Structure formats: structure tokens, C-alpha cells
Amino acid sequence: MPEVNKRGNTVFRSFHSTERYRFDFQLCTKEKGWRQYDTTQDAWYFGVWVHPEKRVILTYAEGDITITKCPTEEGYHAELEVMAKFYGPPPPAFITIDYPNGGITKYFDKRPV
């Protein structure tokens, strides 16, 4: 049964025993308009994806699937703001080490807006 959250967005909850890679490679692909929302918690059992054009956010956590549909731009951006506060800054997409000098460079993917 859907619910409406404090930001006026509709939230659908379900359960499906799978792993995040089904979303990465089948359901929430870049070709379908989805973008991964990187967090420090990303693992085979957890992931977040955002569809900016449709204003939909999908979270997979240990089988729990939460889909948030945002009817307005304001609601969508409010949802992203809450997510940024909850998950904190994005982790580096990758890190390079300058050997032998020891310099470390972190590279970040921009989160969806």
C-alpha cells in the first residue's frame, strides 16, 4: 500500500530476494535513464538509483525495495536534499596513488540532480 511522505512524494515498498546487480545491469541501467546515487554503504545487498527525468528514486537494501515517485520538481529536489544529509558526501569513484611520491588523488562522480 503506497504512502505519502513529508515531502509529498509517494512511496511504494516491496520485498524481492535478489542482489543489487540485477538493478545495475537490468532494471536501473543508464540506457533506461537511471543514475546510480553513490553512498559509502554501497554493496551487493544495497544500492540507490535515481531517474532524474521521471523523478523516481529506487533503494534496494537486503531485499527491501523502496520506490519514491516525486510528482513535482520541488518534491524531487527535497528528496535529494534529505538523501544527501542522510548518506553524507559521496565516496570517491576511484583513487590513484602517485608512486613513489605517495600523493593520493580521489575522483568523484557527480550525484544526480
Backbone as XML, in Angstrom:
<?xml version="1.0"?>
<chain id="A" units="angstrom">
  <residue number="1" name="MET">
    <atom name="N" x="0.848" y="-1.180" z="0.000"/>
    <atom name="CA" x="0.000" y="0.000" z="0.000"/>
    <atom name="C" x="0.895" y="1.245" z="0.000"/>
  </residue>
  <residue number="2" name="PRO">
    <atom name="N" x="0.725" y="2.119" z="-0.975"/>
    <atom name="CA" x="1.567" y="3.318" z="-1.038"/>
    <atom name="C" x="1.280" y="4.285" z="0.105"/>
  </residue>
  <residue number="3" name="GLU">
    <atom name="N" x="2.291" y="5.072" z="0.425"/>
    <atom name="CA" x="2.148" y="6.111" z="1.445"/>
    <atom name="C" x="2.699" y="7.410" z="0.873"/>
  </residue>
  <residue number="4" name="VAL">
    <atom name="N" x="2.328" y="8.520" z="1.461"/>
    <atom name="CA" x="2.849" y="9.822" z="1.047"/>
    <atom name="C" x="3.749" y="10.326" z="2.169"/>
  </residue>
  <residue number="5" name="ASN">
    <atom name="N" x="4.996" y="10.667" z="1.824"/>
    <atom name="CA" x="5.940" y="11.117" z="2.847"/>
    <atom name="C" x="5.793" y="12.615" z="3.134"/>
  </residue>
  <residue number="6" name="LYS">
    <atom name="N" x="6.621" y="13.136" z="4.038"/>
    <atom name="CA" x="6.539" y="14.540" z="4.465"/>
    <atom name="C" x="6.780" y="15.525" z="3.332"/>
  </residue>
  <residue number="7" name="ARG">
    <atom name="N" x="7.441" y="15.069" z="2.279"/>
    <atom name="CA" x="7.751" y="15.955" z="1.151"/>
    <atom name="C" x="6.710" y="15.862" z="0.045"/>
  </residue>
  <residue number="8" name="GLY">
    <atom name="N" x="5.636" y="15.117" z="0.295"/>
    <atom name="CA" x="4.552" y="14.995" z="-0.676"/>
    <atom name="C" x="4.808" y="13.981" z="-1.772"/>
  </residue>
  <residue number="9" name="ASN">
    <atom name="N" x="5.797" y="13.118" z="-1.580"/>
    <atom name="CA" x="6.141" y="12.108" z="-2.575"/>
    <atom name="C" x="5.536" y="10.764" z="-2.194"/>
  </residue>
  <residue number="10" name="THR">
    <atom name="N" x="5.155" y="9.988" z="-3.197"/>
    <atom name="CA" x="4.523" y="8.695" z="-2.969"/>
    <atom name="C" x="5.588" y="7.613" z="-2.855"/>
  </residue>
  <residue number="11" name="VAL">
    <atom name="N" x="5.486" y="6.813" z="-1.795"/>
    <atom name="CA" x="6.477" y="5.777" z="-1.507"/>
    <atom name="C" x="5.809" y="4.405" z="-1.602"/>
  </residue>
  <residue number="12" name="PHE">
    <atom name="N" x="6.415" y="3.526" z="-2.398"/>
    <atom name="CA" x="5.956" y="2.150" z="-2.562"/>
    <atom name="C" x="7.023" y="1.235" z="-1.972"/>
  </residue>
  <residue number="13" name="ARG">
    <atom name="N" x="6.580" y="0.255" z="-1.180"/>
    <atom name="CA" x="7.532" y="-0.663" z="-0.548"/>
    <atom name="C" x="7.199" y="-2.102" z="-0.951"/>
  </residue>
  <residue number="14" name="SER">
    <atom name="N" x="8.248" y="-2.883" z="-1.188"/>
    <atom name="CA" x="8.062" y="-4.295" z="-1.505"/>
    <atom name="C" x="9.318" y="-5.055" z="-1.090"/>
  </residue>
  <residue number="15" name="PHE">
    <atom name="N" x="9.282" y="-6.352" z="-1.283"/>
    <atom name="CA" x="10.438" y="-7.190" z="-0.964"/>
    <atom name="C" x="10.678" y="-8.147" z="-2.116"/>
  </residue>
  <residue number="16" name="HIS">
    <atom name="N" x="11.937" y="-8.270" z="-2.510"/>
    <atom name="CA" x="12.325" y="-9.246" z="-3.527"/>
    <atom name="C" x="13.741" y="-9.701" z="-3.211"/>
  </residue>
  <residue number="17" name="SER">
    <atom name="N" x="13.896" y="-10.976" z="-2.942"/>
    <atom name="CA" x="15.210" y="-11.510" z="-2.589"/>
    <atom name="C" x="16.072" y="-11.620" z="-3.845"/>
  </residue>
  <residue number="18" name="THR">
    <atom name="N" x="16.988" y="-10.695" z="-3.981"/>
    <atom name="CA" x="17.894" y="-10.654" z="-5.126"/>
    <atom name="C" x="19.174" y="-9.968" z="-4.670"/>
  </residue>
  <residue number="19" name="GLU">
    <atom name="N" x="19.883" y="-9.355" z="-5.555"/>
    <atom name="CA" x="21.062" y="-8.564" z="-5.212"/>
    <atom name="C" x="21.062" y="-7.309" z="-6.066"/>
  </residue>
  <residue number="20" name="ARG">
    <atom name="N" x="21.846" y="-6.329" z="-5.683"/>
    <atom name="CA" x="21.828" y="-5.030" z="-6.352"/>
    <atom name="C" x="22.216" y="-5.106" z="-7.814"/>
  </residue>
  <residue number="21" name="TYR">
    <atom name="N" x="22.971" y="-6.130" z="-8.215"/>
    <atom name="CA" x="23.459" y="-6.199" z="-9.590"/>
    <atom name="C" x="22.329" y="-6.392" z="-10.596"/>
  </residue>
  <residue number="22" name="ARG">
    <atom name="N" x="21.219" y="-6.940" z="-10.157"/>
    <atom name="CA" x="20.043" y="-7.032" z="-11.032"/>
    <atom name="C" x="19.569" y="-5.628" z="-11.410"/>
  </residue>
  <residue number="23" name="PHE">
    <atom name="N" x="19.652" y="-4.701" z="-10.478"/>
    <atom name="CA" x="19.267" y="-3.316" z="-10.751"/>
    <atom name="C" x="20.325" y="-2.631" z="-11.611"/>
  </residue>
  <residue number="24" name="ASP">
    <atom name="N" x="21.595" y="-2.843" z="-11.265"/>
    <atom name="CA" x="22.699" y="-2.232" z="-12.016"/>
    <atom name="C" x="22.681" y="-2.611" z="-13.492"/>
  </residue>
  <residue number="25" name="PHE">
    <atom name="N" x="22.449" y="-3.893" z="-13.777"/>
    <atom name="CA" x="22.643" y="-4.385" z="-15.139"/>
    <atom name="C" x="21.360" y="-4.699" z="-15.903"/>
  </residue>
  <residue number="26" name="GLN">
    <atom name="N" x="20.193" y="-4.658" z="-15.233"/>
    <atom name="CA" x="18.943" y="-4.959" z="-15.923"/>
    <atom name="C" x="17.884" y="-3.876" z="-15.750"/>
  </residue>
  <residue number="27" name="LEU">
    <atom name="N" x="17.581" y="-3.533" z="-14.525"/>
    <atom name="CA" x="16.409" y="-2.697" z="-14.252"/>
    <atom name="C" x="16.695" y="-1.202" z="-14.231"/>
  </residue>
  <residue number="28" name="CYS">
    <atom name="N" x="17.813" y="-0.798" z="-13.682"/>
    <atom name="CA" x="18.112" y="0.631" z="-13.496"/>
    <atom name="C" x="19.355" y="1.028" z="-14.286"/>
  </residue>
  <residue number="29" name="THR">
    <atom name="N" x="19.358" y="0.729" z="-15.551"/>
    <atom name="CA" x="20.538" y="0.988" z="-16.377"/>
    <atom name="C" x="20.579" y="2.436" z="-16.860"/>
  </residue>
  <residue number="30" name="LYS">
    <atom name="N" x="21.763" y="2.860" z="-17.219"/>
    <atom name="CA" x="21.957" y="4.206" z="-17.761"/>
    <atom name="C" x="21.148" y="4.389" z="-19.046"/>
  </residue>
  <residue number="31" name="GLU">
    <atom name="N" x="21.062" y="3.330" z="-19.847"/>
    <atom name="CA" x="20.302" y="3.387" z="-21.097"/>
    <atom name="C" x="18.818" y="3.646" z="-20.854"/>
  </residue>
  <residue number="32" name="LYS">
    <atom name="N" x="18.329" y="3.260" z="-19.697"/>
    <atom name="CA" x="16.922" y="3.482" z="-19.346"/>
    <atom name="C" x="16.714" y="4.800" z="-18.607"/>
  </residue>
  <residue number="33" name="GLY">
    <atom name="N" x="17.786" y="5.589" z="-18.461"/>
    <atom name="CA" x="17.677" y="6.900" z="-17.831"/>
    <atom name="C" x="18.023" y="6.949" z="-16.356"/>
  </residue>
  <residue number="34" name="TRP">
    <atom name="N" x="18.454" y="5.831" z="-15.780"/>
    <atom name="CA" x="18.782" y="5.775" z="-14.360"/>
    <atom name="C" x="20.229" y="6.182" z="-14.113"/>
  </residue>
  <residue number="35" name="ARG">
    <atom name="N" x="20.468" y="6.737" z="-12.923"/>
    <atom name="CA" x="21.826" y="7.068" z="-12.472"/>
    <atom name="C" x="22.008" y="6.482" z="-11.075"/>
  </residue>
  <residue number="36" name="GLN">
    <atom name="N" x="23.168" y="5.910" z="-10.847"/>
    <atom name="CA" x="23.461" y="5.408" z="-9.514"/>
    <atom name="C" x="23.717" y="6.582" z="-8.588"/>
  </residue>
  <residue number="37" name="TYR">
    <atom name="N" x="23.193" y="6.496" z="-7.376"/>
    <atom name="CA" x="23.418" y="7.504" z="-6.344"/>
    <atom name="C" x="24.426" y="6.892" z="-5.378"/>
  </residue>
  <residue number="38" name="ASP">
    <atom name="N" x="25.681" y="7.271" z="-5.522"/>
    <atom name="CA" x="26.751" y="6.647" z="-4.744"/>
    <atom name="C" x="26.669" y="7.000" z="-3.262"/>
  </residue>
  <residue number="39" name="THR">
    <atom name="N" x="26.858" y="5.972" z="-2.426"/>
    <atom name="CA" x="26.938" y="6.157" z="-0.980"/>
    <atom name="C" x="28.109" y="5.329" z="-0.461"/>
  </residue>
  <residue number="40" name="THR">
    <atom name="N" x="28.504" y="5.585" z="0.764"/>
    <atom name="CA" x="29.574" y="4.791" z="1.369"/>
    <atom name="C" x="29.075" y="3.406" z="1.767"/>
  </residue>
  <residue number="41" name="GLN">
    <atom name="N" x="27.766" y="3.181" z="1.679"/>
    <atom name="CA" x="27.178" y="1.905" z="2.078"/>
    <atom name="C" x="26.973" y="0.953" z="0.907"/>
  </residue>
  <residue number="42" name="ASP">
    <atom name="N" x="27.290" y="1.372" z="-0.322"/>
    <atom name="CA" x="27.045" y="0.540" z="-1.494"/>
    <atom name="C" x="27.713" y="-0.827" z="-1.346"/>
  </residue>
  <residue number="43" name="ALA">
    <atom name="N" x="26.941" y="-1.876" z="-1.624"/>
    <atom name="CA" x="27.426" y="-3.254" z="-1.525"/>
    <atom name="C" x="26.505" y="-4.130" z="-2.369"/>
  </residue>
  <residue number="44" name="TRP">
    <atom name="N" x="26.779" y="-5.418" z="-2.447"/>
    <atom name="CA" x="25.941" y="-6.304" z="-3.251"/>
    <atom name="C" x="24.506" y="-6.343" z="-2.728"/>
  </residue>
  <residue number="45" name="TYR">
    <atom name="N" x="24.310" y="-5.993" z="-1.462"/>
    <atom name="CA" x="22.987" y="-6.032" z="-0.846"/>
    <atom name="C" x="22.355" y="-4.646" z="-0.685"/>
  </residue>
  <residue number="46" name="PHE">
    <atom name="N" x="23.006" y="-3.591" z="-1.200"/>
    <atom name="CA" x="22.470" y="-2.235" z="-1.026"/>
    <atom name="C" x="22.854" y="-1.344" z="-2.203"/>
  </residue>
  <residue number="47" name="GLY">
    <atom name="N" x="21.892" y="-0.544" z="-2.645"/>
    <atom name="CA" x="22.168" y="0.443" z="-3.684"/>
    <atom name="C" x="21.011" y="1.413" z="-3.834"/>
  </residue>
  <residue number="48" name="VAL">
    <atom name="N" x="21.313" y="2.579" z="-4.395"/>
    <atom name="CA" x="20.307" y="3.618" z="-4.634"/>
    <atom name="C" x="20.467" y="4.093" z="-6.072"/>
  </residue>
  <residue number="49" name="TRP">
    <atom name="N" x="19.341" y="4.236" z="-6.767"/>
    <atom name="CA" x="19.340" y="4.723" z="-8.144"/>
    <atom name="C" x="18.307" y="5.828" z="-8.282"/>
  </residue>
  <residue number="50" name="VAL">
    <atom name="N" x="18.591" y="6.758" z="-9.184"/>
    <atom name="CA" x="17.721" y="7.921" z="-9.393"/>
    <atom name="C" x="17.424" y="8.033" z="-10.885"/>
  </residue>
  <residue number="51" name="HIS">
    <atom name="N" x="16.170" y="8.306" z="-11.208"/>
    <atom name="CA" x="15.781" y="8.585" z="-12.600"/>
    <atom name="C" x="15.362" y="10.058" z="-12.645"/>
  </residue>
  <residue number="52" name="PRO">
    <atom name="N" x="16.291" y="10.960" z="-13.002"/>
    <atom name="CA" x="16.001" y="12.400" z="-12.955"/>
    <atom name="C" x="14.823" y="12.841" z="-13.827"/>
  </residue>
  <residue number="53" name="GLU">
    <atom name="N" x="14.679" y="12.273" z="-15.009"/>
    <atom name="CA" x="13.591" y="12.699" z="-15.898"/>
    <atom name="C" x="12.225" y="12.297" z="-15.361"/>
  </residue>
  <residue number="54" name="LYS">
    <atom name="N" x="12.132" y="11.091" z="-14.811"/>
    <atom name="CA" x="10.853" y="10.614" z="-14.268"/>
    <atom name="C" x="10.664" y="11.008" z="-12.806"/>
  </residue>
  <residue number="55" name="ARG">
    <atom name="N" x="11.721" y="11.548" z="-12.183"/>
    <atom name="CA" x="11.697" y="11.941" z="-10.768"/>
    <atom name="C" x="11.326" y="10.746" z="-9.874"/>
  </residue>
  <residue number="56" name="VAL">
    <atom name="N" x="12.050" y="9.642" z="-10.087"/>
    <atom name="CA" x="11.838" y="8.415" z="-9.322"/>
    <atom name="C" x="13.153" y="8.019" z="-8.655"/>
  </residue>
  <residue number="57" name="ILE">
    <atom name="N" x="13.057" y="7.563" z="-7.419"/>
    <atom name="CA" x="14.223" y="7.109" z="-6.658"/>
    <atom name="C" x="13.947" y="5.681" z="-6.203"/>
  </residue>
  <residue number="58" name="LEU">
    <atom name="N" x="14.900" y="4.795" z="-6.424"/>
    <atom name="CA" x="14.753" y="3.403" z="-6.025"/>
    <atom name="C" x="15.888" y="3.041" z="-5.076"/>
  </residue>
  <residue number="59" name="THR">
    <atom name="N" x="15.528" y="2.440" z="-3.956"/>
    <atom name="CA" x="16.514" y="1.965" z="-2.989"/>
    <atom name="C" x="16.330" y="0.465" z="-2.805"/>
  </residue>
  <residue number="60" name="TYR">
    <atom name="N" x="17.426" y="-0.264" z="-2.879"/>
    <atom name="CA" x="17.420" y="-1.702" z="-2.615"/>
    <atom name="C" x="18.301" y="-1.946" z="-1.395"/>
  </residue>
  <residue number="61" name="ALA">
    <atom name="N" x="17.745" y="-2.567" z="-0.357"/>
    <atom name="CA" x="18.502" y="-2.852" z="0.864"/>
    <atom name="C" x="18.118" y="-4.229" z="1.383"/>
  </residue>
  <residue number="62" name="GLU">
    <atom name="N" x="18.987" y="-5.200" z="1.143"/>
    <atom name="CA" x="18.809" y="-6.557" z="1.659"/>
    <atom name="C" x="17.447" y="-7.138" z="1.305"/>
  </residue>
  <residue number="63" name="GLY">
    <atom name="N" x="16.978" y="-6.891" z="0.093"/>
    <atom name="CA" x="15.698" y="-7.421" z="-0.359"/>
    <atom name="C" x="14.555" y="-6.428" z="-0.277"/>
  </residue>
  <residue number="64" name="ASP">
    <atom name="N" x="14.679" y="-5.433" z="0.587"/>
    <atom name="CA" x="13.648" y="-4.397" z="0.674"/>
    <atom name="C" x="13.817" y="-3.423" z="-0.484"/>
  </residue>
  <residue number="65" name="ILE">
    <atom name="N" x="12.743" y="-3.198" z="-1.214"/>
    <atom name="CA" x="12.758" y="-2.272" z="-2.337"/>
    <atom name="C" x="11.829" y="-1.115" z="-2.002"/>
  </residue>
  <residue number="66" name="THR">
    <atom name="N" x="12.358" y="0.093" z="-2.081"/>
    <atom name="CA" x="11.568" y="1.299" z="-1.851"/>
    <atom name="C" x="11.641" y="2.145" z="-3.107"/>
  </residue>
  <residue number="67" name="ILE">
    <atom name="N" x="10.478" y="2.448" z="-3.660"/>
    <atom name="CA" x="10.396" y="3.305" z="-4.841"/>
    <atom name="C" x="9.671" y="4.577" z="-4.430"/>
  </residue>
  <residue number="68" name="THR">
    <atom name="N" x="10.320" y="5.711" z="-4.635"/>
    <atom name="CA" x="9.740" y="7.010" z="-4.307"/>
    <atom name="C" x="9.477" y="7.759" z="-5.598"/>
  </residue>
  <residue number="69" name="LYS">
    <atom name="N" x="8.209" y="8.084" z="-5.831"/>
    <atom name="CA" x="7.817" y="8.836" z="-7.026"/>
    <atom name="C" x="7.495" y="10.266" z="-6.609"/>
  </residue>
  <residue number="70" name="CYS">
    <atom name="N" x="8.166" y="11.203" z="-7.262"/>
    <atom name="CA" x="8.039" y="12.617" z="-6.913"/>
    <atom name="C" x="7.222" y="13.328" z="-7.993"/>
  </residue>
  <residue number="71" name="PRO">
    <atom name="N" x="6.017" y="13.802" z="-7.674"/>
    <atom name="CA" x="5.163" y="14.411" z="-8.689"/>
    <atom name="C" x="5.629" y="15.790" z="-9.154"/>
  </residue>
  <residue number="72" name="THR">
    <atom name="N" x="6.471" y="16.452" z="-8.343"/>
    <atom name="CA" x="6.919" y="17.801" z="-8.706"/>
    <atom name="C" x="8.439" y="17.896" z="-8.621"/>
  </residue>
  <residue number="73" name="GLU">
    <atom name="N" x="8.994" y="18.891" z="-9.296"/>
    <atom name="CA" x="10.437" y="19.161" z="-9.206"/>
    <atom name="C" x="10.825" y="19.491" z="-7.771"/>
  </residue>
  <residue number="74" name="GLU">
    <atom name="N" x="9.976" y="20.263" z="-7.092"/>
    <atom name="CA" x="10.266" y="20.656" z="-5.712"/>
    <atom name="C" x="10.353" y="19.431" z="-4.809"/>
  </residue>
  <residue number="75" name="GLY">
    <atom name="N" x="9.402" y="18.511" z="-4.966"/>
    <atom name="CA" x="9.415" y="17.292" z="-4.166"/>
    <atom name="C" x="10.629" y="16.431" z="-4.458"/>
  </residue>
  <residue number="76" name="TYR">
    <atom name="N" x="11.003" y="16.364" z="-5.726"/>
    <atom name="CA" x="12.174" y="15.591" z="-6.147"/>
    <atom name="C" x="13.452" y="16.163" z="-5.533"/>
  </residue>
  <residue number="77" name="HIS">
    <atom name="N" x="13.620" y="17.471" z="-5.625"/>
    <atom name="CA" x="14.828" y="18.096" z="-5.072"/>
    <atom name="C" x="14.844" y="18.039" z="-3.544"/>
  </residue>
  <residue number="78" name="ALA">
    <atom name="N" x="13.668" y="18.096" z="-2.924"/>
    <atom name="CA" x="13.600" y="17.938" z="-1.468"/>
    <atom name="C" x="14.045" y="16.531" z="-1.074"/>
  </residue>
  <residue number="79" name="GLU">
    <atom name="N" x="13.650" y="15.546" z="-1.868"/>
    <atom name="CA" x="14.051" y="14.156" z="-1.603"/>
    <atom name="C" x="15.570" y="14.003" z="-1.732"/>
  </residue>
  <residue number="80" name="LEU">
    <atom name="N" x="16.148" y="14.584" z="-2.778"/>
    <atom name="CA" x="17.603" y="14.516" z="-2.962"/>
    <atom name="C" x="18.344" y="15.211" z="-1.819"/>
  </residue>
  <residue number="81" name="GLU">
    <atom name="N" x="17.782" y="16.295" z="-1.328"/>
    <atom name="CA" x="18.405" y="17.019" z="-0.212"/>
    <atom name="C" x="18.424" y="16.159" z="1.050"/>
  </residue>
  <residue number="82" name="VAL">
    <atom name="N" x="17.307" y="15.491" z="1.334"/>
    <atom name="CA" x="17.240" y="14.611" z="2.501"/>
    <atom name="C" x="18.224" y="13.449" z="2.340"/>
  </residue>
  <residue number="83" name="MET">
    <atom name="N" x="18.311" y="12.915" z="1.125"/>
    <atom name="CA" x="19.245" y="11.817" z="0.863"/>
    <atom name="C" x="20.690" y="12.255" z="1.085"/>
  </residue>
  <residue number="84" name="ALA">
    <atom name="N" x="21.037" y="13.445" z="0.621"/>
    <atom name="CA" x="22.408" y="13.942" z="0.782"/>
    <atom name="C" x="22.757" y="14.090" z="2.263"/>
  </residue>
  <residue number="85" name="LYS">
    <atom name="N" x="21.808" y="14.558" z="3.063"/>
    <atom name="CA" x="22.046" y="14.685" z="4.505"/>
    <atom name="C" x="22.174" y="13.312" z="5.159"/>
  </residue>
  <residue number="86" name="PHE">
    <atom name="N" x="21.309" y="12.384" z="4.752"/>
    <atom name="CA" x="21.297" y="11.050" z="5.354"/>
    <atom name="C" x="22.550" y="10.252" z="4.991"/>
  </residue>
  <residue number="87" name="TYR">
    <atom name="N" x="22.905" y="10.219" z="3.714"/>
    <atom name="CA" x="24.035" y="9.408" z="3.248"/>
    <atom name="C" x="25.383" y="10.110" z="3.369"/>
  </residue>
  <residue number="88" name="GLY">
    <atom name="N" x="25.377" y="11.428" z="3.527"/>
    <atom name="CA" x="26.630" y="12.165" z="3.629"/>
    <atom name="C" x="27.278" y="12.353" z="2.272"/>
  </residue>
  <residue number="89" name="PRO">
    <atom name="N" x="28.510" y="12.852" z="2.264"/>
    <atom name="CA" x="29.182" y="13.101" z="0.986"/>
    <atom name="C" x="29.408" y="11.801" z="0.216"/>
  </residue>
  <residue number="90" name="PRO">
    <atom name="N" x="29.450" y="11.893" z="-1.103"/>
    <atom name="CA" x="29.676" y="10.674" z="-1.890"/>
    <atom name="C" x="31.095" y="10.150" z="-1.695"/>
  </residue>
  <residue number="91" name="PRO">
    <atom name="N" x="31.252" y="8.843" z="-1.802"/>
    <atom name="CA" x="32.598" y="8.277" z="-1.718"/>
    <atom name="C" x="33.329" y="8.499" z="-3.040"/>
  </residue>
  <residue number="92" name="PRO">
    <atom name="N" x="34.644" y="8.395" z="-3.037"/>
    <atom name="CA" x="35.353" y="8.514" z="-4.314"/>
    <atom name="C" x="34.978" y="7.359" z="-5.246"/>
  </residue>
  <residue number="93" name="ALA">
    <atom name="N" x="34.847" y="7.672" z="-6.530"/>
    <atom name="CA" x="34.591" y="6.626" z="-7.520"/>
    <atom name="C" x="35.828" y="5.748" z="-7.669"/>
  </residue>
  <residue number="94" name="PHE">
    <atom name="N" x="36.993" y="6.385" z="-7.613"/>
    <atom name="CA" x="38.250" y="5.650" z="-7.574"/>
    <atom name="C" x="39.351" y="6.557" z="-7.045"/>
  </residue>
  <residue number="95" name="ILE">
    <atom name="N" x="40.460" y="5.946" z="-6.665"/>
    <atom name="CA" x="41.594" y="6.657" z="-6.067"/>
    <atom name="C" x="42.864" y="6.244" z="-6.809"/>
  </residue>
  <residue number="96" name="THR">
    <atom name="N" x="43.722" y="7.221" z="-7.077"/>
    <atom name="CA" x="45.033" y="6.894" z="-7.651"/>
    <atom name="C" x="46.120" y="7.292" z="-6.658"/>
  </residue>
  <residue number="97" name="ILE">
    <atom name="N" x="47.199" y="6.540" z="-6.687"/>
    <atom name="CA" x="48.342" y="6.813" z="-5.816"/>
    <atom name="C" x="49.547" y="7.086" z="-6.700"/>
  </residue>
  <residue number="98" name="ASP">
    <atom name="N" x="50.175" y="8.213" z="-6.458"/>
    <atom name="CA" x="51.363" y="8.603" z="-7.220"/>
    <atom name="C" x="52.582" y="7.942" z="-6.589"/>
  </residue>
  <residue number="99" name="TYR">
    <atom name="N" x="52.960" y="6.833" z="-7.173"/>
    <atom name="CA" x="54.140" y="6.129" z="-6.667"/>
    <atom name="C" x="55.354" y="6.644" z="-7.420"/>
  </residue>
  <residue number="100" name="PRO">
    <atom name="N" x="56.432" y="6.994" z="-6.830"/>
    <atom name="CA" x="56.856" y="6.750" z="-5.456"/>
    <atom name="C" x="56.624" y="7.943" z="-4.539"/>
  </residue>
  <residue number="101" name="ASN">
    <atom name="N" x="56.012" y="9.016" z="-5.042"/>
    <atom name="CA" x="55.854" y="10.234" z="-4.227"/>
    <atom name="C" x="54.804" y="10.093" z="-3.133"/>
  </residue>
  <residue number="102" name="GLY">
    <atom name="N" x="53.867" y="9.166" z="-3.295"/>
    <atom name="CA" x="52.873" y="8.927" z="-2.260"/>
    <atom name="C" x="51.666" y="9.838" z="-2.305"/>
  </residue>
  <residue number="103" name="GLY">
    <atom name="N" x="51.570" y="10.680" z="-3.330"/>
    <atom name="CA" x="50.394" y="11.537" z="-3.443"/>
    <atom name="C" x="49.148" y="10.725" z="-3.760"/>
  </residue>
  <residue number="104" name="ILE">
    <atom name="N" x="48.042" y="11.088" z="-3.161"/>
    <atom name="CA" x="46.774" y="10.392" z="-3.375"/>
    <atom name="C" x="45.795" y="11.363" z="-4.014"/>
  </residue>
  <residue number="105" name="THR">
    <atom name="N" x="45.166" y="10.913" z="-5.091"/>
    <atom name="CA" x="44.140" y="11.715" z="-5.758"/>
    <atom name="C" x="42.836" y="10.936" z="-5.745"/>
  </residue>
  <residue number="106" name="LYS">
    <atom name="N" x="41.759" y="11.581" z="-5.282"/>
    <atom name="CA" x="40.437" y="10.953" z="-5.250"/>
    <atom name="C" x="39.583" y="11.560" z="-6.356"/>
  </residue>
  <residue number="107" name="TYR">
    <atom name="N" x="38.869" y="10.702" z="-7.076"/>
    <atom name="CA" x="37.991" y="11.128" z="-8.163"/>
    <atom name="C" x="36.547" y="10.815" z="-7.781"/>
  </residue>
  <residue number="108" name="PHE">
    <atom name="N" x="35.667" y="11.776" z="-8.008"/>
    <atom name="CA" x="34.274" y="11.636" z="-7.608"/>
    <atom name="C" x="33.354" y="11.745" z="-8.818"/>
  </residue>
  <residue number="109" name="ASP">
    <atom name="N" x="32.291" y="10.934" z="-8.816"/>
    <atom name="CA" x="31.213" y="11.094" z="-9.784"/>
    <atom name="C" x="30.223" y="12.085" z="-9.197"/>
  </residue>
  <residue number="110" name="LYS">
    <atom name="N" x="29.712" y="12.964" z="-10.024"/>
    <atom name="CA" x="28.706" y="13.915" z="-9.560"/>
    <atom name="C" x="27.395" y="13.163" z="-9.328"/>
  </residue>
  <residue number="111" name="ARG">
    <atom name="N" x="26.771" y="13.439" z="-8.209"/>
    <atom name="CA" x="25.487" y="12.807" z="-7.916"/>
    <atom name="C" x="24.400" y="13.378" z="-8.819"/>
  </residue>
  <residue number="112" name="PRO">
    <atom name="N" x="23.356" y="12.588" z="-9.073"/>
    <atom name="CA" x="22.255" y="13.082" z="-9.911"/>
    <atom name="C" x="21.573" y="14.293" z="-9.290"/>
  </residue>
  <residue number="113" name="VAL">
    <atom name="N" x="21.105" y="15.176" z="-10.147"/>
    <atom name="CA" x="20.345" y="16.348" z="-9.685"/>
    <atom name="C" x="18.990" y="16.386" z="-10.341"/>
  </residue>
</chain>
